[in-house]
Amino acid sequence: MPPEPPREIGSEFHWDPAALLSAERGGLPGWLPARHELYATGCGALSDLLRLLAPAGRLHVPSYFCMGVAEALAAQAPIAFYRHLPDGRGPHFATLRVADGDVVLAQNLFGRDSRAPWDAWMRAHPGITVIEDHSHDPFSEWACASTAAYAVASLRKTLPLPDGGLLWSPRGLDLPRPGGPESAGASLKLAAMLLKAAWLDGRPIPKERFRALQQQGEHELLGSTAPASAVTVATLPLLDITGLRTASARHASSVVDALSPRTSAWRVSGGGPFRVQVECASESVRDALLAHLARHGIYAPVHWRQDRDRLWSGDEEAFDLGTRLLTLPVDHRCGPGGVRRIAEVMSAFVPSPVA
């Protein structure tokens, strides 16, 4: 018999009871705000919040950002972009030109930014509403001690949940509430998670079966303003947040340590608690590296492509980085064996001379 294919690294989460603790031990003390709303998606939570705020001016969005979310939010307010790149320098505030009635969306990009610059900016602009996006690390010290008017986090990007967009106000302001029934996308995602767990356990389930459910579920969830599913509501307080984040941060650090800081084809550009970014020499090298990783069962997402024929930031550096960056999946599922495998596969990559 041919050898079994290696266990995949990354891609969508599977249902994992090992991530749960008792009600007394679950969660992260001080993380889940006393007053919050749980939406199906973070994008839906932001859309509803903007409807509540009814801004008279523009919504300022980072130039290195998910353009799909920006397009959805453009239905609520005109979009302006300020420069914020994954360059370790944080937001470039000289490009953030606000006026009365504007709203600013700040983000902790890849979970690597500091809250201090934004706290100082908010003190200098007390009349401007700031919404912080903590999707890349909902459990950071910054997220737990935020002083912004509002904050949001898309939870299914870092936690084994079928859906979930957490919205809260660190200042205790009124929040919109999700409406209607649960999204059908959450049920499809949960079915995919359960089937994937069985597949990982060696059950004879075609991978295409749960992949189709994952993709259909994501399509149904896009921008949903529905409430979070009952599974997410019940599971969230029981998740071992401390353990999941600690393991993810350890794996990210180990991958960074195991990789060469730079090769002619790529360099490690940074690592956060849940992910490690790699900057490639060109788009063709990035695409070749993505394919190389996938052939070895490692599925690396891309954050974020921009399309000049649609809404885009107008920031050429952000556009360029969107063609050359990929993210290595180093969350709690990775483990020491996964760390070694990522390092070995990355080290074995040799781009085509024409790339």
N, C-alpha and C positions, 0 to 999 in steps of 0.2 A: 504494500500500500504506500502511496506517496505520503511524505511527511505532512502533518497538519500545518496549515498556514499560521504564522505567528499571531498572537492576540493583538488586536489593533490598539493603537494609541491615539487618543483624541476622538474626533467625531462627536456624535450626540451622546448624551448621558444614557446609561441604563438604570433601571430601577434597582436600588441598592439598600436593602434593609440595614446593612452594616453601618450606614451613615447616620442612623437614628440612635438617640439616647432616650433615657426616661424623661418624663416631664420635668423632674427636679434638676436633671443634669443637662438637658438640651439647651441649645441656643448659646448666645454670647451675652453675658450680663451687660446691660446698658446699650445693646445694639438695636434691638427691635423697639422703635419708639412707642411710647404709651398711646399716642394718638397717631394713627396712620391709616392709609387706605391701601388695599391690595387689589390691583388691577390684573387683568390677564397679561398685559404687556406694559413695559416702561413707556413706549411710544404713545400708547393709548392714554396713560396717565398724564403725560405731558400735554397731549392734545386737549384733554378735558380741563387741565389746569389753565391753559391759555384761554379757553373759552370762558372760564370763571374770571380770569384777570381782565379779559377784553382789552389788551394793550392798545393804546392810542398810537404807539410808534412801532418800531421794528423789533424783531427778535434777533439778537446777535448770537451767532453760532460759531464754534471753532472751525477754522479752515480745514483741519484734519479731523474729519468726522464722518459718520455714516450718512451718505447723501440720501439714502432711502428715508431715513428718519427726518432729515431736513426737508425733503419734499413733502412729507406728511404734515409737518408743522407749518409749512408755507400756506396751508389752507386756513390757518388761524391768524397769521401775522406775516408781513413782509420780512424776508430773511436778509440779514446783512452778515458778513463774515469778518472775523478778526483772526489774526494769525496765532495759531497754537499748533506747534509741530512736535513730533516725538524726538526732539533734539536735545532734551535735558535742560532747556532754558525756560520752560514754562510758557505761559501766555505772554505775547508781545503786546503789552497794554497800550503802546503808542498807536496801535492799529484798531483799538477798541474805542470808537468815537460815538458816544452815546448822547442822547437828547432826552428831554422830559417825555415820559410815557413809554420809553423803551424798556425791554426786558432782556436780560443777559443769561445765556445758558453757559455755565462753566462746567468743565469736566476734569476729573482726575484721570488723565490719559494714561492708560495701561497700568493704573494704580501706582504711578511713579512720581506724581507731583506733590508739592507741598501746599498746605492750606494757607501759610503765612501771607504770600502775595495776594491771594484773593481776599483774605480778611482785611488787609490794608486797603485794597481797592474799594471794598464795600464801605469801610469807614470814611473814605474820601468821597464816596458817591451814595450818601444815605437815601436819596430819592429814587434810586434805580433798583428795581426788583431783580434779584439774582436767584436763579434756579441751578442747583448743583447736580451734576450727573455723576453718580458713584457706581455705575454699572460694572466698572472694571475692578473694583474692590469695595463692595458694600460694607465691609467690616473694618475698614481702616480707622485709625485714630481720627483722621479728618472727618470721615463720615459720622462717627460716633459723637464727635464734639462740634459738629457744624454750627455755624452762626448765621447761615443764609436764611432767606425768607422761606425757601422751599428746597427740597431735595428729592431725588428720584433714583431708583436703581432697578435695572432689569435683572431679575434674579436667576432666570434659567440659563444665563451665560456662565455662571460660576457655581451653581448648585444643582444637584440631581433632582430637578423639579420639572413637571411638564409645562408650566407657565409661571407667570408671576412678575408683576411690576409694582415695586414698593414706592409709595408716595407719602412724604411726611413734611411737616413744617417745623424746623428747629425753633422757630419763634412762636409757635402755637397759633398760627393763623388758620383761618377756615380752609377746608379742603373740599374739592369736588368729590363726588361718590360715583363709583362705577354703576352702570345701569344695565338692566336686561338679564337674560340668562347667561350661564357660562358659555364660553366659546367652544364650539365643536372641535376646534383645533387642539384644545387641551386634552380631550378624550383620545384623539388620534395620537398625540404625542405620548400619552400615558401607555396606550396599547403598544406603541413602538418601543418604549422603555422596557416594558415587561417582556416582549418578544426578544429584545436584544439581550436582556439578562439571561433568558433561557438559551439563546445562541451561544453566549459566552460560557455557559455551563456545559456546552457540548451537545445540546439538543439539536435534532435534525431540522432546523428551521432555516429556510433560504434567507440569506442576508438581504436580498432584494425586497422581501416581504416587509421587514421593518423599516428599511430605507424609504420605501414608498410611503409608508405611514408617517415617518418623520417629515418628509418633504411636504406631504399634503397637510399635515398639522401645522407646519410653519406657514404655509400659504394661508390657511384659515385664520391663523393668529395675527397676521400682519396688521399692526396698528389697532388691534382690538381694544375697545373701551369697556369690555365686559368685566365683570368681577373675576378674580382669580378662581380657579377650580377648587372644589371642596378638598381634593387631594393636597393641593398646595397649601391651602389654609390650615388643614389639619397637620401637615407634615412640617411646615416651616418652624414652629416652636420646638420641635423635637430633634432637629438636625444638629449634629455635632459640629457646630460652626467653628469652634476653636480648633478641633482636630482636623477638619477639612482644610482650613486656611493654613494651619501650621505645616501640614503635609505638602500642600501646594507650594508654599514658600520654600520649603526645604528642597523639593524637587527642582524648582526654578533655579535656586542657587547652585545646586549640584550640576545642572546642565550647563550653566554659565561657566562654572569652574572646569568642566570637562571639555569644553569646546575651545579651540584656538580663538583668541580675540579677533583675529582677522586672517582671511585668506585673500587670494586675488579675486575670488568669486563672490565672497560674502564676508560680513563681519557681524558680530553680536552687537546690537545697538542698545540693548538694555533688558532687564528682567524685573518683573514685579511678582507679587504673591501668587498669581495664577497663570503667568504666561511669560515667554521670552521672545523678544523680537530679533529678527535677523534681517539686515539690510543687504540686498544683493547688488551686484555691480550694474545690472541692467534688468529690464523686464523679461527678456528672453532667458537670462540666468535664473531669475525668480521662478518662472514657469517651469523650467527644466528641473529645478530643485524641488518644487511642489510635486512634480510627477515622480521624481526619484524617491521622495519620502513615501508617496502613496504606494509605490511598488513594494515597499517594505512595511506596509500596514500602518504608516504614520500619516495622520490627516491634519495638515496645518492650515488653519484659516488665514484669510487675507483681510487686513484692515487698512484702508478701505479704498476700493477703486473709485475714481471719479470719471464722469463722462462729460466731455465738453459740449455734447449735443443736448444735454439735459441740464438740470440745476447742478452747478458745481461751484467751488469756492472762489474761483478766479485767482487762487494762490498757486503759482507754478511750482513752488517747492512742495506744497502739499500734494499736488497732482503727481509730481515725479515720485515722491515717496510712496504714494498709493500704488504705483506700478512696480515698486522694487522691494517692498516689505512683506514678510510673512511672519506668522506667529507660531512658535513651537508649542504644542499642547503639553503642558507640564502640571496639570491639576492633580488632585489627590489620587486619581486612578493610576498615575504613572508608575510609581514604585521604583526601587533601585534598579531592577532589571530594565524597566522602561528608560530610565536615565542613561544606562549604558548603551541601550540600543539606539537611542536618539544620537548619542555622541558618535557611535560607530558608523551609523548610516550617514550622518552629516560629514564625517571625516572621509568617507569613501566616495563622496560626490565629486565627480570631475565633469565640469561643463563642456559642452561641445566647443571646439575652437571658433565656430562661427557665432556662438551665443553672445 
